[in-house]
Amino acid sequence: MTQTPQLFDMTGQVAVITGGGRGIGEGIARSFSEAGAAVVVAARRVDEIETVATALRADGGRAIAVTTDVTDDDAVEALAQAAVDEFGSLSTWVNNAGGSPMRMPLSELPREEWDRTLALNLTSVYVGSITAARHIRATAETGSIINISSGAGSGPVPGSAHYGAAKAGTNSLTWTLSAELAPHIRVNGVAPGAIPTEVMLKAVGKNEDQLDELLDEWNIPLGRLGTPQDIGAACLYLASNAASWVSGEILRVGGGAKPR
C-alpha cells in the first residue's frame, strides 16, 4: 500500500499554471514544483513568469515560462504543446488566470467589461480545459484539471455580478467536465477566500496598509487573511494521488468565512 506522504509526490508530473506570474498562480506553481512536478508558468507578463520560472529552477525544480494570452485559442494550444515539447507529457492543468478590477452595479457596467470578464474568466476556462484534456489523453495515463473559482460564483456580490456570473459558469463547467472527462481525467475547482493579491486589493479598493480593515470586513473565523501558499496546497492535494477519488468538487479555502 502506498504511504500517505507518497500520495502527494508529484515527481514525473507536468503541470501548466495559467496566471502563474504572481499572486495565487505563483503560489500554485511553487507548491507543485516543491512536490516534484515540472512546471510551465504561463501569463501575459513576460518578466513576471520568467522571474517565477527562474526562481523555481534555482530551488532545484524544473520550470519554463511561456507567454500566453488565455483569451487567444491559438496561444492556449501553443502553451499545451510547449509543455509536451519541453517535458514529454502533460498531466495537470490549472485554469487560474482571471479577475476583474471593476466594481459597479450591473446597470452601470459597460458592455465591454461584461464581455471582457466572461472571456477571461469563463471562456478561457472552457478553452483551457478542452485543450488540456486533449493533450493529457495523448500523453499521460491519467490527469487533473483544476479551475480557480470564487465565492462570488455561489451567491450575490453586489458590484461584481459580471465576475460572479463568470465564476458560477466556471463551477458549472467543472461539474460537467468532471462527468464528461471521467474516468481518465479528474476535474475540480478551488474557491479562494480573502487572499490580498494585487488584483483583489484593486477590486475591493484597498491597499496593503489596509489589510486589518479587510480582515475585519470579511469576519474570518480563523483570524487571518489567506496566502497564495494556502491555495497552492489545496491545488496540490487535488492534483495529487491523494485526491485520486475526488472529482467534480469545488473546494472552498477561505478561513471559515462565508463565500462572498
C-alpha positions in Angstrom: 0.0 0.0 0.0 1.2 3.5 -0.8 2.1 5.5 2.2 0.3 8.8 2.7 3.3 11.1 2.1 3.9 9.4 -1.2 0.4 10.3 -2.4 1.4 13.9 -2.5 4.6 13.3 -4.5 4.2 15.0 -8.0 7.5 13.6 -9.4 7.1 12.8 -13.0 4.0 15.0 -13.4 3.9 18.1 -15.7 1.7 21.0 -14.7 0.6 24.1 -16.5 -0.5 27.0 -14.4 -2.1 30.0 -16.2 -1.8 33.4 -14.5 1.3 32.0 -12.9 3.4 35.1 -12.7 2.3 36.4 -9.4 -0.1 36.0 -6.5 -2.1 32.8 -6.3 -0.7 31.5 -9.6 2.8 31.8 -8.3 1.8 30.1 -5.1 0.4 27.2 -7.0 3.5 26.9 -9.3 5.8 26.9 -6.2 3.7 24.2 -4.4 3.7 21.9 -7.4 7.4 22.4 -8.0 8.3 21.7 -4.4 6.3 18.5 -4.7 8.4 17.4 -7.7 6.3 18.4 -10.7 7.8 20.0 -13.8 6.0 23.4 -14.1 5.0 25.5 -17.0 4.3 29.1 -15.8 2.0 31.0 -18.2 0.8 34.6 -18.3 1.0 37.7 -20.5 3.6 39.5 -18.4 6.9 38.0 -19.7 9.1 39.4 -16.9 6.9 38.0 -14.2 6.7 34.5 -15.5 10.4 34.4 -16.3 11.1 35.5 -12.7 9.0 32.8 -11.2 10.4 30.1 -13.5 14.0 31.2 -12.8 13.3 31.1 -9.0 11.8 27.6 -9.2 14.9 26.3 -11.2 17.2 28.0 -8.7 15.5 26.0 -6.0 16.1 22.7 -7.9 12.9 22.5 -9.8 12.2 22.1 -13.5 10.3 25.0 -14.9 9.8 27.1 -18.1 7.9 30.3 -18.8 5.5 30.5 -21.8 4.0 33.9 -22.6 0.3 33.3 -23.0 -2.9 35.2 -23.5 -5.6 32.8 -22.3 -8.2 34.6 -24.4 -6.4 33.6 -27.6 -7.2 30.0 -28.5 -4.1 29.6 -30.6 -1.9 30.8 -27.7 -3.5 28.2 -25.4 -2.9 25.4 -27.9 0.8 26.6 -28.2 1.1 26.6 -24.4 0.0 23.0 -24.1 2.3 22.0 -26.9 5.2 23.8 -25.3 4.7 21.7 -22.1 4.7 18.5 -24.1 7.7 19.5 -26.2 9.7 20.5 -23.2 8.8 17.8 -20.7 7.3 15.0 -22.8 3.8 15.0 -21.4 1.0 17.0 -19.8 -0.8 15.7 -16.7 -2.2 18.7 -14.8 -3.7 22.0 -15.9 -4.7 24.8 -13.6 -7.0 27.5 -15.0 -6.0 30.3 -12.7 -5.8 33.4 -14.9 -8.8 35.7 -14.3 -10.2 38.5 -12.3 -11.9 41.8 -12.8 -10.8 45.1 -11.1 -14.1 46.9 -11.9 -16.9 47.0 -9.3 -20.2 48.7 -10.0 -23.9 47.8 -10.4 -24.8 45.8 -13.5 -27.0 48.7 -14.7 -23.9 50.8 -14.9 -21.4 48.2 -16.1 -20.0 48.9 -19.6 -20.9 46.1 -22.0 -17.3 45.8 -23.0 -16.4 44.9 -19.4 -19.0 42.2 -19.3 -17.6 40.7 -22.5 -14.0 41.0 -21.3 -14.8 39.5 -17.9 -16.6 36.4 -19.4 -13.8 35.9 -22.0 -11.1 36.0 -19.3 -12.9 34.2 -16.5 -15.2 31.7 -18.3 -14.5 31.2 -21.9 -10.8 30.7 -21.2 -11.6 28.0 -18.7 -13.6 26.2 -21.4 -10.8 26.5 -24.0 -8.1 25.7 -21.5 -9.9 22.6 -20.2 -10.7 21.2 -23.6 -7.2 21.9 -24.8 -5.6 20.3 -21.7 -7.9 17.2 -21.9 -6.8 16.5 -25.5 -3.1 16.7 -24.6 -3.5 14.8 -21.3 -5.2 12.0 -23.1 -2.5 11.8 -25.7 0.5 11.9 -23.3 -0.5 10.7 -19.8 -2.2 7.7 -18.2 -4.4 10.0 -16.0 -4.6 13.7 -15.4 -6.2 16.5 -13.5 -7.8 19.8 -14.3 -8.2 22.4 -11.6 -10.3 25.6 -12.1 -9.8 28.5 -9.8 -13.3 29.8 -8.9 -14.6 32.2 -6.3 -17.2 32.6 -3.6 -18.7 35.2 -5.9 -19.9 32.3 -8.0 -22.2 30.9 -5.3 -24.1 33.9 -4.0 -24.9 37.6 -4.5 -22.0 40.0 -4.6 -23.3 43.5 -5.4 -20.9 45.3 -7.7 -19.3 42.1 -9.0 -22.2 40.4 -10.8 -20.2 40.1 -14.0 -17.4 38.4 -12.2 -19.8 36.2 -10.1 -21.6 35.1 -13.3 -18.4 34.0 -14.8 -17.4 32.1 -11.7 -20.8 30.5 -11.5 -20.2 29.3 -15.0 -16.8 28.0 -14.0 -18.4 25.9 -11.3 -20.9 24.5 -13.8 -18.1 23.7 -16.3 -16.2 22.0 -13.5 -19.1 19.7 -12.6 -20.0 18.8 -16.2 -16.4 18.3 -17.3 -15.8 16.1 -14.3 -18.5 13.8 -15.7 -17.6 14.0 -19.3 -13.9 13.5 -18.9 -14.1 10.7 -16.3 -12.5 8.3 -15.6 -9.3 9.4 -17.3 -9.2 13.0 -16.1 -10.4 14.4 -12.8 -11.8 18.0 -12.8 -12.2 20.0 -9.6 -12.3 23.7 -8.5 -10.8 25.8 -5.7 -12.7 28.8 -4.4 -10.2 31.1 -2.6 -11.3 33.4 0.1 -9.6 36.7 1.0 -6.1 36.5 -0.5 -4.6 40.0 -0.6 -3.2 39.8 -4.1 -2.8 42.9 -6.3 -5.9 42.1 -8.3 -8.1 41.5 -5.3 -6.9 44.6 -3.4 -7.7 46.7 -6.5 -11.1 45.2 -6.8 -12.1 45.9 -3.2 -10.5 49.3 -3.2 -7.8 48.5 -0.5 -4.1 48.8 -0.3 -1.5 46.8 1.7 -1.8 49.3 4.6 -5.5 48.4 5.0 -5.2 44.6 5.5 -6.5 44.8 9.0 -9.6 46.5 7.7 -10.0 43.8 5.1 -9.7 41.1 7.8 -12.4 42.8 9.9 -14.7 43.3 6.9 -14.6 39.6 5.9 -15.0 38.5 9.5 -12.7 35.4 9.0 -13.2 32.9 11.9 -9.6 31.6 11.6 -8.3 35.1 12.3 -6.0 35.8 9.3 -6.1 36.5 5.6 -5.1 33.8 3.2 -1.9 33.3 1.4 -1.0 32.0 -2.1 0.5 29.0 -0.4 -2.8 28.1 1.1 -4.3 27.9 -2.4 -1.2 26.2 -3.7 -1.5 23.5 -1.0 -5.2 22.9 -1.9 -4.4 22.6 -5.6 -1.6 20.2 -4.8 -4.0 18.0 -2.9 -6.5 18.0 -5.8 -3.8 17.3 -8.4 -2.0 14.6 -6.5 -2.9 10.9 -6.0 -4.1 11.9 -2.5 -7.3 13.0 -4.3 -7.5 10.1 -6.7 -11.1 9.6 -5.7 -12.1 13.2 -5.8 -13.7 14.8 -8.9 -16.4 17.3 -9.5 -15.8 19.2 -6.3 -15.4 22.9 -5.5 -13.1 23.2 -2.5 -13.7 26.4 -0.5 -10.4 27.7 1.0 -11.4 30.8 2.9 -10.5 30.6 6.6 -14.0 29.6 7.6 -15.6 32.8 6.2 -18.9 32.6 4.3 -18.5 32.8 0.5 -18.8 36.3 -1.0 
